[in-house]
Amino acid sequence: MTRLTAEVPYEMAGMRLDQVLAELFADYSRSKLQIWVKSGRVHVNDLILKPKDKLEGGEIISLDAEAEIVITSKAEPISLDIVFEDVSLLIVNKPAGMVVHPAVGNWNGTLLNALLNHESSLETLPRAGIVHRIDKETSGLLMIAKTLQAHNSLTQQLQERTIVREYLAISRGRMTAGGTVDEPIARHPTDRKRYAVKESGKFAVTHYRVVKRFTRHTLIQVKLETGRTHQIRVHMAHIRYPLLGDQVYGGRFQMPADCSEQLEKELRSFKRQALHAAKLGLLHPITNEYCEWEQAMPDDMVRLLDALTDNEQE
């Protein structure tokens, strides 16, 4: 049994305890949370309340969660590029082309299937310990909790926006300077698989700076303040610097004029968004010490950058 804790946000004032629990501990079913409340496993400021009791905001909720098998996906012998691992934390370098979590059309061959094969105890954790995702065609660093305590810690750090997540990306268009995109994101009004900037969407902030300029492209470093689905891709397309290779948000592909034979070859063969999760920083769930990892760009992005560089010199 592991004790999880969370502070009730003041914007939840007036909500019932069962409603707040469903929001703060969304990885557990409402029925399971109801059982835990009624059995005295949920304390609000050290008091036992009823599911329908209303909260004021600012209370500290503690939940004694019981480990049980919550994952029904199967373990698969898929190799993992492990960057760091200890008893509570796992950092992996996900290759482009691998789906993080099973979903319609991708029930097998995912990172989750690989994790269950690597560590069978992860079947007792929500989403096998996966606390954040990157898109299928995005490469780079991902953190996985190996215990409920670590899962609670990492989830809380994500909510508090203290985790450092930096990406390297190649955008179409020559940027003059970096900046910040502060625009809410929601599902696209007509295409449910896409997202778009909408006033009714969720708060989303993306910071970016120029690393290297090319004639018609820019290598940028991107830092996430929030972590919405497709956030970087949506925000960069919104400011008219879509990511190179992004077939969803990048619009129709057009070969740049006056590019070398090698650059044309690389551009035609690059079939994913040029986005790589390069840096990840967090407070260790047990020691509370700041830890940081960096991962170099994969070969396909390196070849693309080399071709862009060589094209400038010709």
Contacts in CASP RR format, 6 or more apart in sequence:
PFRMAT RR
TARGET T0000
AUTHOR 0000-0000-0000
METHOD contacts of the structure
MODEL  1
MTRLTAEVPYEMAGMRLDQVLAELFADYSRSKLQIWVKSGRVHVNDLILK
PKDKLEGGEIISLDAEAEIVITSKAEPISLDIVFEDVSLLIVNKPAGMVV
HPAVGNWNGTLLNALLNHESSLETLPRAGIVHRIDKETSGLLMIAKTLQA
HNSLTQQLQERTIVREYLAISRGRMTAGGTVDEPIARHPTDRKRYAVKES
GKFAVTHYRVVKRFTRHTLIQVKLETGRTHQIRVHMAHIRYPLLGDQVYG
GRFQMPADCSEQLEKELRSFKRQALHAAKLGLLHPITNEYCEWEQAMPDD
MVRLLDALTDNEQE
1 64 0 8 1.000
1 65 0 8 1.000
1 66 0 8 1.000
1 67 0 8 1.000
2 64 0 8 1.000
2 65 0 8 1.000
2 67 0 8 1.000
2 147 0 8 1.000
2 148 0 8 1.000
2 149 0 8 1.000
2 152 0 8 1.000
3 62 0 8 1.000
3 63 0 8 1.000
3 64 0 8 1.000
3 65 0 8 1.000
4 25 0 8 1.000
4 62 0 8 1.000
4 63 0 8 1.000
4 64 0 8 1.000
4 65 0 8 1.000
4 148 0 8 1.000
4 149 0 8 1.000
4 152 0 8 1.000
5 60 0 8 1.000
5 61 0 8 1.000
5 62 0 8 1.000
5 63 0 8 1.000
5 152 0 8 1.000
6 24 0 8 1.000
6 25 0 8 1.000
6 60 0 8 1.000
6 61 0 8 1.000
6 63 0 8 1.000
6 152 0 8 1.000
6 156 0 8 1.000
7 58 0 8 1.000
7 59 0 8 1.000
7 60 0 8 1.000
7 61 0 8 1.000
8 20 0 8 1.000
8 24 0 8 1.000
8 55 0 8 1.000
8 56 0 8 1.000
8 57 0 8 1.000
8 58 0 8 1.000
8 59 0 8 1.000
8 60 0 8 1.000
8 61 0 8 1.000
9 57 0 8 1.000
9 58 0 8 1.000
10 57 0 8 1.000
10 58 0 8 1.000
12 19 0 8 1.000
12 20 0 8 1.000
12 23 0 8 1.000
12 55 0 8 1.000
12 57 0 8 1.000
13 55 0 8 1.000
13 56 0 8 1.000
13 57 0 8 1.000
14 54 0 8 1.000
14 55 0 8 1.000
14 56 0 8 1.000
14 57 0 8 1.000
15 23 0 8 1.000
15 54 0 8 1.000
15 55 0 8 1.000
16 51 0 8 1.000
16 52 0 8 1.000
16 53 0 8 1.000
16 54 0 8 1.000
16 55 0 8 1.000
17 37 0 8 1.000
17 42 0 8 1.000
17 44 0 8 1.000
17 49 0 8 1.000
17 50 0 8 1.000
17 51 0 8 1.000
17 52 0 8 1.000
17 53 0 8 1.000
17 54 0 8 1.000
17 55 0 8 1.000
18 30 0 8 1.000
18 33 0 8 1.000
18 34 0 8 1.000
18 37 0 8 1.000
18 51 0 8 1.000
18 52 0 8 1.000
20 55 0 8 1.000
20 61 0 8 1.000
21 33 0 8 1.000
21 37 0 8 1.000
21 42 0 8 1.000
21 61 0 8 1.000
21 63 0 8 1.000
22 30 0 8 1.000
22 33 0 8 1.000
24 61 0 8 1.000
25 33 0 8 1.000
25 63 0 8 1.000
25 65 0 8 1.000
27 70 0 8 1.000
27 126 0 8 1.000
27 127 0 8 1.000
27 151 0 8 1.000
28 65 0 8 1.000
28 126 0 8 1.000
33 42 0 8 1.000
34 51 0 8 1.000
36 42 0 8 1.000
36 63 0 8 1.000
36 64 0 8 1.000
36 65 0 8 1.000
36 66 0 8 1.000
37 49 0 8 1.000
37 50 0 8 1.000
37 51 0 8 1.000
38 51 0 8 1.000
40 48 0 8 1.000
41 63 0 8 1.000
41 64 0 8 1.000
41 65 0 8 1.000
41 66 0 8 1.000
42 48 0 8 1.000
42 49 0 8 1.000
42 61 0 8 1.000
42 62 0 8 1.000
42 63 0 8 1.000
42 64 0 8 1.000
43 61 0 8 1.000
43 62 0 8 1.000
43 63 0 8 1.000
44 53 0 8 1.000
44 55 0 8 1.000
44 59 0 8 1.000
44 60 0 8 1.000
44 61 0 8 1.000
45 59 0 8 1.000
45 60 0 8 1.000
46 62 0 8 1.000
65 148 0 8 1.000
67 124 0 8 1.000
67 148 0 8 1.000
68 124 0 8 1.000
69 123 0 8 1.000
69 124 0 8 1.000
70 123 0 8 1.000
70 124 0 8 1.000
70 125 0 8 1.000
70 126 0 8 1.000
71 112 0 8 1.000
71 116 0 8 1.000
71 122 0 8 1.000
71 123 0 8 1.000
71 124 0 8 1.000
71 125 0 8 1.000
71 127 0 8 1.000
71 128 0 8 1.000
73 102 0 8 1.000
73 107 0 8 1.000
73 110 0 8 1.000
73 112 0 8 1.000
73 113 0 8 1.000
73 116 0 8 1.000
73 128 0 8 1.000
74 108 0 8 1.000
74 113 0 8 1.000
74 116 0 8 1.000
75 113 0 8 1.000
75 116 0 8 1.000
75 117 0 8 1.000
75 120 0 8 1.000
76 108 0 8 1.000
76 109 0 8 1.000
76 113 0 8 1.000
76 114 0 8 1.000
76 116 0 8 1.000
76 117 0 8 1.000
77 117 0 8 1.000
78 109 0 8 1.000
78 113 0 8 1.000
78 114 0 8 1.000
78 117 0 8 1.000
79 114 0 8 1.000
80 92 0 8 1.000
80 111 0 8 1.000
80 114 0 8 1.000
80 115 0 8 1.000
80 118 0 8 1.000
81 92 0 8 1.000
81 93 0 8 1.000
81 94 0 8 1.000
81 95 0 8 1.000
82 90 0 8 1.000
82 91 0 8 1.000
82 92 0 8 1.000
82 93 0 8 1.000
83 91 0 8 1.000
83 92 0 8 1.000
83 93 0 8 1.000
83 141 0 8 1.000
83 293 0 8 1.000
83 295 0 8 1.000
84 90 0 8 1.000
84 91 0 8 1.000
84 291 0 8 1.000
84 293 0 8 1.000
85 91 0 8 1.000
87 146 0 8 1.000
87 147 0 8 1.000
87 286 0 8 1.000
88 145 0 8 1.000
88 146 0 8 1.000
88 147 0 8 1.000
88 149 0 8 1.000
88 150 0 8 1.000
88 284 0 8 1.000
88 285 0 8 1.000
88 286 0 8 1.000
89 143 0 8 1.000
89 144 0 8 1.000
89 145 0 8 1.000
89 146 0 8 1.000
89 150 0 8 1.000
89 284 0 8 1.000
89 285 0 8 1.000
90 115 0 8 1.000
90 118 0 8 1.000
90 119 0 8 1.000
90 143 0 8 1.000
90 144 0 8 1.000
90 145 0 8 1.000
90 146 0 8 1.000
91 141 0 8 1.000
91 142 0 8 1.000
91 143 0 8 1.000
91 144 0 8 1.000
91 280 0 8 1.000
91 293 0 8 1.000
92 111 0 8 1.000
92 141 0 8 1.000
92 142 0 8 1.000
92 144 0 8 1.000
93 139 0 8 1.000
93 140 0 8 1.000
93 141 0 8 1.000
93 142 0 8 1.000
93 295 0 8 1.000
94 100 0 8 1.000
94 111 0 8 1.000
94 134 0 8 1.000
94 138 0 8 1.000
94 139 0 8 1.000
94 140 0 8 1.000
94 141 0 8 1.000
94 142 0 8 1.000
94 277 0 8 1.000
95 139 0 8 1.000
95 140 0 8 1.000
95 298 0 8 1.000
96 136 0 8 1.000
96 137 0 8 1.000
96 138 0 8 1.000
96 139 0 8 1.000
96 272 0 8 1.000
96 298 0 8 1.000
96 300 0 8 1.000
97 136 0 8 1.000
97 137 0 8 1.000
97 272 0 8 1.000
98 109 0 8 1.000
98 110 0 8 1.000
98 111 0 8 1.000
98 136 0 8 1.000
99 106 0 8 1.000
99 109 0 8 1.000
99 110 0 8 1.000
99 111 0 8 1.000
99 136 0 8 1.000
100 110 0 8 1.000
100 111 0 8 1.000
100 112 0 8 1.000
100 130 0 8 1.000
100 133 0 8 1.000
100 134 0 8 1.000
100 136 0 8 1.000
100 142 0 8 1.000
101 110 0 8 1.000
101 111 0 8 1.000
101 112 0 8 1.000
101 127 0 8 1.000
101 130 0 8 1.000
101 133 0 8 1.000
102 108 0 8 1.000
102 110 0 8 1.000
102 112 0 8 1.000
102 113 0 8 1.000
106 136 0 8 1.000
111 130 0 8 1.000
111 142 0 8 1.000
112 127 0 8 1.000
112 128 0 8 1.000
112 130 0 8 1.000
115 122 0 8 1.000
115 128 0 8 1.000
115 129 0 8 1.000
115 130 0 8 1.000
115 144 0 8 1.000
116 122 0 8 1.000
116 123 0 8 1.000
116 128 0 8 1.000
119 146 0 8 1.000
121 146 0 8 1.000
122 128 0 8 1.000
122 129 0 8 1.000
122 144 0 8 1.000
122 146 0 8 1.000
124 148 0 8 1.000
125 145 0 8 1.000
125 146 0 8 1.000
125 147 0 8 1.000
125 148 0 8 1.000
125 151 0 8 1.000
126 151 0 8 1.000
128 144 0 8 1.000
129 144 0 8 1.000
129 145 0 8 1.000
129 146 0 8 1.000
129 151 0 8 1.000
130 142 0 8 1.000
130 144 0 8 1.000
131 143 0 8 1.000
131 144 0 8 1.000
131 145 0 8 1.000
131 151 0 8 1.000
131 154 0 8 1.000
131 155 0 8 1.000
131 158 0 8 1.000
132 142 0 8 1.000
132 143 0 8 1.000
132 158 0 8 1.000
132 227 0 8 1.000
133 142 0 8 1.000
134 140 0 8 1.000
134 142 0 8 1.000
134 277 0 8 1.000
135 230 0 8 1.000
135 233 0 8 1.000
135 273 0 8 1.000
135 275 0 8 1.000
137 272 0 8 1.000
137 273 0 8 1.000
137 275 0 8 1.000
138 272 0 8 1.000
138 273 0 8 1.000
138 275 0 8 1.000
138 276 0 8 1.000
138 277 0 8 1.000
139 275 0 8 1.000
139 276 0 8 1.000
139 277 0 8 1.000
139 297 0 8 1.000
139 298 0 8 1.000
139 301 0 8 1.000
140 276 0 8 1.000
140 277 0 8 1.000
140 278 0 8 1.000
140 295 0 8 1.000
140 298 0 8 1.000
141 277 0 8 1.000
141 278 0 8 1.000
141 279 0 8 1.000
141 280 0 8 1.000
141 293 0 8 1.000
141 295 0 8 1.000
142 277 0 8 1.000
142 280 0 8 1.000
143 154 0 8 1.000
143 163 0 8 1.000
143 280 0 8 1.000
143 282 0 8 1.000
145 151 0 8 1.000
145 153 0 8 1.000
145 154 0 8 1.000
145 285 0 8 1.000
147 285 0 8 1.000
149 285 0 8 1.000
149 286 0 8 1.000
150 285 0 8 1.000
150 286 0 8 1.000
153 283 0 8 1.000
153 285 0 8 1.000
154 163 0 8 1.000
154 282 0 8 1.000
154 285 0 8 1.000
157 163 0 8 1.000
157 282 0 8 1.000
157 283 0 8 1.000
158 227 0 8 1.000
161 225 0 8 1.000
161 226 0 8 1.000
162 282 0 8 1.000
162 283 0 8 1.000
163 280 0 8 1.000
163 281 0 8 1.000
163 282 0 8 1.000
164 223 0 8 1.000
164 279 0 8 1.000
164 280 0 8 1.000
164 281 0 8 1.000
164 282 0 8 1.000
164 292 0 8 1.000
165 223 0 8 1.000
165 224 0 8 1.000
165 227 0 8 1.000
165 277 0 8 1.000
165 279 0 8 1.000
165 280 0 8 1.000
165 281 0 8 1.000
166 221 0 8 1.000
166 222 0 8 1.000
166 223 0 8 1.000
166 224 0 8 1.000
166 277 0 8 1.000
166 278 0 8 1.000
166 279 0 8 1.000
166 280 0 8 1.000
167 221 0 8 1.000
167 222 0 8 1.000
167 223 0 8 1.000
167 224 0 8 1.000
167 232 0 8 1.000
167 275 0 8 1.000
167 276 0 8 1.000
167 277 0 8 1.000
167 278 0 8 1.000
168 211 0 8 1.000
168 219 0 8 1.000
168 220 0 8 1.000
168 221 0 8 1.000
168 222 0 8 1.000
168 275 0 8 1.000
168 276 0 8 1.000
168 278 0 8 1.000
168 297 0 8 1.000
168 301 0 8 1.000
169 219 0 8 1.000
169 220 0 8 1.000
169 222 0 8 1.000
169 232 0 8 1.000
169 236 0 8 1.000
169 243 0 8 1.000
169 273 0 8 1.000
169 274 0 8 1.000
169 275 0 8 1.000
169 276 0 8 1.000
170 217 0 8 1.000
170 218 0 8 1.000
170 219 0 8 1.000
170 220 0 8 1.000
170 243 0 8 1.000
170 244 0 8 1.000
170 274 0 8 1.000
170 301 0 8 1.000
170 304 0 8 1.000
170 305 0 8 1.000
170 308 0 8 1.000
171 217 0 8 1.000
171 218 0 8 1.000
171 220 0 8 1.000
171 236 0 8 1.000
171 241 0 8 1.000
171 242 0 8 1.000
171 243 0 8 1.000
171 244 0 8 1.000
171 274 0 8 1.000
172 216 0 8 1.000
172 217 0 8 1.000
172 241 0 8 1.000
172 242 0 8 1.000
172 243 0 8 1.000
172 244 0 8 1.000
172 250 0 8 1.000
173 216 0 8 1.000
173 217 0 8 1.000
173 218 0 8 1.000
173 241 0 8 1.000
174 213 0 8 1.000
174 214 0 8 1.000
174 215 0 8 1.000
174 216 0 8 1.000
174 217 0 8 1.000
174 218 0 8 1.000
175 210 0 8 1.000
175 213 0 8 1.000
175 218 0 8 1.000
175 220 0 8 1.000
175 241 0 8 1.000
177 210 0 8 1.000
178 208 0 8 1.000
178 209 0 8 1.000
178 210 0 8 1.000
178 220 0 8 1.000
179 207 0 8 1.000
179 208 0 8 1.000
179 209 0 8 1.000
180 205 0 8 1.000
180 206 0 8 1.000
180 207 0 8 1.000
180 208 0 8 1.000
181 204 0 8 1.000
181 205 0 8 1.000
181 206 0 8 1.000
181 208 0 8 1.000
181 235 0 8 1.000
181 236 0 8 1.000
181 238 0 8 1.000
181 239 0 8 1.000
182 204 0 8 1.000
182 205 0 8 1.000
183 197 0 8 1.000
183 204 0 8 1.000
183 235 0 8 1.000
183 238 0 8 1.000
184 197 0 8 1.000
184 198 0 8 1.000
184 199 0 8 1.000
184 200 0 8 1.000
184 201 0 8 1.000
184 202 0 8 1.000
184 203 0 8 1.000
184 204 0 8 1.000
185 195 0 8 1.000
185 196 0 8 1.000
185 197 0 8 1.000
185 198 0 8 1.000
185 201 0 8 1.000
185 202 0 8 1.000
185 204 0 8 1.000
185 228 0 8 1.000
185 229 0 8 1.000
185 230 0 8 1.000
185 231 0 8 1.000
185 234 0 8 1.000
185 235 0 8 1.000
186 195 0 8 1.000
186 196 0 8 1.000
186 198 0 8 1.000
186 200 0 8 1.000
186 201 0 8 1.000
186 202 0 8 1.000
187 194 0 8 1.000
187 195 0 8 1.000
187 196 0 8 1.000
188 194 0 8 1.000
188 195 0 8 1.000
188 196 0 8 1.000
189 196 0 8 1.000
189 198 0 8 1.000
193 248 0 8 1.000
194 230 0 8 1.000
194 248 0 8 1.000
194 249 0 8 1.000
195 228 0 8 1.000
195 229 0 8 1.000
195 230 0 8 1.000
195 234 0 8 1.000
196 234 0 8 1.000
197 234 0 8 1.000
197 235 0 8 1.000
197 238 0 8 1.000
202 226 0 8 1.000
202 228 0 8 1.000
203 226 0 8 1.000
204 226 0 8 1.000
204 227 0 8 1.000
204 228 0 8 1.000
204 231 0 8 1.000
204 235 0 8 1.000
205 224 0 8 1.000
205 225 0 8 1.000
205 226 0 8 1.000
206 222 0 8 1.000
206 223 0 8 1.000
206 224 0 8 1.000
206 225 0 8 1.000
206 226 0 8 1.000
206 231 0 8 1.000
206 232 0 8 1.000
206 235 0 8 1.000
206 236 0 8 1.000
207 222 0 8 1.000
207 223 0 8 1.000
207 224 0 8 1.000
207 225 0 8 1.000
208 220 0 8 1.000
208 221 0 8 1.000
208 222 0 8 1.000
208 223 0 8 1.000
208 236 0 8 1.000
209 220 0 8 1.000
209 221 0 8 1.000
210 218 0 8 1.000
210 219 0 8 1.000
210 220 0 8 1.000
211 218 0 8 1.000
211 219 0 8 1.000
211 220 0 8 1.000
211 221 0 8 1.000
212 218 0 8 1.000
212 219 0 8 1.000
212 305 0 8 1.000
213 219 0 8 1.000
214 308 0 8 1.000
214 309 0 8 1.000
214 311 0 8 1.000
214 312 0 8 1.000
215 256 0 8 1.000
215 258 0 8 1.000
215 311 0 8 1.000
215 312 0 8 1.000
216 256 0 8 1.000
217 244 0 8 1.000
217 308 0 8 1.000
218 241 0 8 1.000
219 305 0 8 1.000
221 278 0 8 1.000
222 232 0 8 1.000
222 236 0 8 1.000
224 231 0 8 1.000
224 232 0 8 1.000
228 234 0 8 1.000
230 248 0 8 1.000
230 249 0 8 1.000
232 243 0 8 1.000
232 275 0 8 1.000
233 242 0 8 1.000
233 243 0 8 1.000
233 246 0 8 1.000
233 248 0 8 1.000
233 249 0 8 1.000
233 273 0 8 1.000
233 275 0 8 1.000
234 249 0 8 1.000
236 242 0 8 1.000
236 243 0 8 1.000
236 249 0 8 1.000
237 243 0 8 1.000
237 246 0 8 1.000
237 249 0 8 1.000
237 250 0 8 1.000
242 249 0 8 1.000
242 250 0 8 1.000
242 251 0 8 1.000
243 249 0 8 1.000
243 250 0 8 1.000
243 273 0 8 1.000
243 274 0 8 1.000
243 275 0 8 1.000
244 267 0 8 1.000
244 270 0 8 1.000
244 273 0 8 1.000
244 274 0 8 1.000
244 304 0 8 1.000
245 253 0 8 1.000
245 270 0 8 1.000
245 271 0 8 1.000
245 272 0 8 1.000
245 273 0 8 1.000
245 274 0 8 1.000
246 273 0 8 1.000
246 274 0 8 1.000
247 271 0 8 1.000
247 273 0 8 1.000
248 273 0 8 1.000
249 273 0 8 1.000
255 264 0 8 1.000
255 267 0 8 1.000
255 268 0 8 1.000
256 263 0 8 1.000
256 267 0 8 1.000
259 267 0 8 1.000
259 311 0 8 1.000
260 307 0 8 1.000
260 310 0 8 1.000
260 311 0 8 1.000
260 314 0 8 1.000
262 307 0 8 1.000
262 310 0 8 1.000
262 311 0 8 1.000
263 307 0 8 1.000
263 308 0 8 1.000
263 310 0 8 1.000
263 311 0 8 1.000
265 307 0 8 1.000
266 303 0 8 1.000
266 304 0 8 1.000
266 307 0 8 1.000
267 304 0 8 1.000
267 307 0 8 1.000
270 300 0 8 1.000
270 304 0 8 1.000
272 300 0 8 1.000
274 301 0 8 1.000
274 304 0 8 1.000
276 295 0 8 1.000
276 297 0 8 1.000
276 298 0 8 1.000
276 301 0 8 1.000
277 295 0 8 1.000
278 294 0 8 1.000
278 295 0 8 1.000
278 296 0 8 1.000
278 297 0 8 1.000
279 292 0 8 1.000
279 293 0 8 1.000
279 294 0 8 1.000
279 295 0 8 1.000
280 292 0 8 1.000
280 293 0 8 1.000
281 290 0 8 1.000
281 291 0 8 1.000
281 292 0 8 1.000
281 293 0 8 1.000
282 290 0 8 1.000
282 291 0 8 1.000
282 292 0 8 1.000
283 289 0 8 1.000
283 290 0 8 1.000
283 291 0 8 1.000
284 290 0 8 1.000
284 291 0 8 1.000
296 302 0 8 1.000
297 305 0 8 1.000
END
